[in-house]
Amino acid sequence: MEKKFDDWNKLKKEIDLEENSLFPKVWEVWYINIWINIWNESLWKWNDFKRAFLIIKKIWNMFFWASMTTQWKDNNYFYIRLSDNYFNKKSYIIKSQLKSIDKKRFIEKMWILTKKDFYNIKKELKESTF
């Protein structure tokens, strides 16, 4: 796969300059502008620098989020299965990819997780990660 570093750098500069009037909330799943992973990080399908992420916590304009995928690897330490088919496929949270991000990177809301799914994810993250 060709990695478009120059294209990403141009987009990153545009994102930094623009004002974002979106108001993401906890337990929503959003598309976010982000670069493709490097080397052995979990693989994503290439989709013009945007991927799906679950918002775990919000502190002002910074968000703590978890990566999402439709690809399962047989490793319970890294993956949490969601109960509903949000992608019309089985969906998973990648526990090893928890990060913070600025609100400027948000593109569009995809859906809102059920409270049951969200609280189960938070409980499992606390037990295994923190």
C-alpha positions in Angstrom: 0.0 0.0 0.0 1.3 3.4 -0.9 1.5 5.8 2.0 0.6 9.3 1.0 2.7 11.3 3.5 2.6 14.5 1.5 -1.2 14.4 1.1 -1.6 13.8 4.8 0.7 16.8 5.6 -1.4 19.1 3.4 -4.7 18.0 5.0 -3.2 18.3 8.5 -2.2 21.9 7.8 -5.8 22.7 6.6 -7.3 21.0 9.7 -5.1 23.0 12.0 -6.3 26.3 10.5 -10.0 25.6 10.3 -12.6 26.3 13.0 -14.7 23.3 13.9 -18.2 23.9 15.2 -19.0 20.2 15.9 -19.9 19.1 19.4 -19.1 15.4 19.8 -20.3 13.7 23.0 -19.2 10.7 25.0 -20.4 7.3 23.6 -20.8 8.6 20.1 -18.9 7.0 17.2 -17.4 9.5 14.8 -15.3 9.6 11.7 -12.0 11.4 12.5 -9.2 12.7 10.3 -6.2 10.6 11.1 -3.2 9.1 9.3 -2.7 5.4 8.4 -1.0 3.3 11.0 2.7 2.5 10.8 4.4 -0.9 10.8 2.9 -3.3 13.3 0.0 -1.1 14.6 -3.4 -2.6 14.0 -4.2 -2.5 10.3 -7.0 -0.4 8.9 -8.7 -0.3 5.6 -7.4 2.8 3.7 -10.2 5.4 3.5 -8.9 8.9 2.7 -7.5 9.6 6.2 -10.7 8.9 8.0 -11.6 6.2 10.5 -14.2 5.3 13.1 -13.6 6.0 16.7 -15.6 5.8 19.9 -15.4 8.8 22.3 -14.6 7.5 25.8 -14.2 10.8 27.7 -14.4 14.5 26.9 -12.3 17.2 28.6 -13.2 20.6 27.0 -12.1 20.3 23.3 -9.9 17.3 23.9 -11.3 13.8 23.6 -10.1 10.4 24.8 -11.1 7.8 22.2 -10.7 4.2 21.2 -10.1 2.8 17.7 -12.7 0.6 16.1 -12.4 -2.2 13.6 -14.5 -4.9 11.9 -11.4 -7.3 11.9 -11.2 -9.7 14.8 -7.9 -11.1 16.0 -8.1 -14.0 18.5 -6.8 -11.9 21.4 -9.1 -10.9 24.2 -6.5 -8.5 25.7 -6.7 -6.2 22.7 -10.3 -6.5 21.5 -13.8 -5.8 22.9 -16.8 -7.1 20.8 -19.8 -4.8 20.5 -23.2 -6.3 21.0 -24.8 -4.7 18.0 -23.8 -4.7 14.3 -23.0 -1.0 13.9 -21.1 -1.6 10.7 -23.5 -4.2 9.4 -20.7 -6.5 10.5 -19.3 -7.5 13.8 -17.6 -4.5 15.4 -14.7 -4.3 17.9 -12.9 -1.8 20.1 -9.1 -2.0 20.0 -8.0 -1.7 23.7 -4.4 -1.1 22.8 -5.2 2.0 20.7 -6.5 4.5 23.3 -5.5 8.1 22.5 -6.4 11.7 22.9 -7.4 14.0 20.0 -8.5 17.6 19.4 -12.0 18.3 18.3 -10.7 19.8 15.0 -10.2 16.3 13.6 -13.9 15.3 13.8 -15.6 14.9 10.4 -19.1 13.4 11.0 -21.0 11.4 13.6 -21.8 7.8 12.6 -24.0 6.7 15.4 -24.4 6.6 19.2 -23.6 3.4 21.1 -26.1 1.9 23.4 -25.6 2.7 27.1 -25.2 -1.0 27.8 -22.4 -1.3 25.2 -20.7 1.9 26.4 -20.6 1.0 30.1 -19.4 -2.6 29.3 -16.6 -1.1 27.2 -15.6 1.3 30.0 -15.7 -1.4 32.6 -13.5 -3.7 30.5 -11.1 -0.9 29.7 -10.7 -0.1 33.4 -10.1 -3.7 34.3 -7.6 -4.5 31.6 -5.9 -1.2 30.9 -5.9 1.1 33.9 
